[in-house]
Amino acid sequence: MKIQHRYISAHVALGSAVGLAIASFILNRYQIDTSILWYIAQCLVYAASMFGVSLAIDSIKKIVRSSNTPTNENNN
């Protein structure tokens, strides 16, 4: 459930960045202000960190599960 919240918040951040970029581009006569670019960059960093955190957690879970499962090598 927590991973779903991370994905949802990352998608909301990306959506708001894209929406703000489009609105700023249209309303400011085809120019995007530097503050808007800064917001877009922060949203991209946030979304990338949310996706990266969940991938890291998933890979750690796989490593722990594989180390806890017994293997058939000792059962000769």
FENRAFEN-V566185 format. One line per field, one symbol per residue. phi: phi as a letter, one per 20 degrees, with the letter a starting at -180 (. if undefined). burial: 1 if it has 9 or more other C-alpha atoms within 8 Angstrom, else 0. Layout:
phi->???
burial->???
This chain:
phi->.ffffffffffffffffffffffffffdlmcdfffffffffffffffffffffffffffffffffffeefdefeee
burial->0000011011101100110110011100000100011011001101110110010000000000000000000000
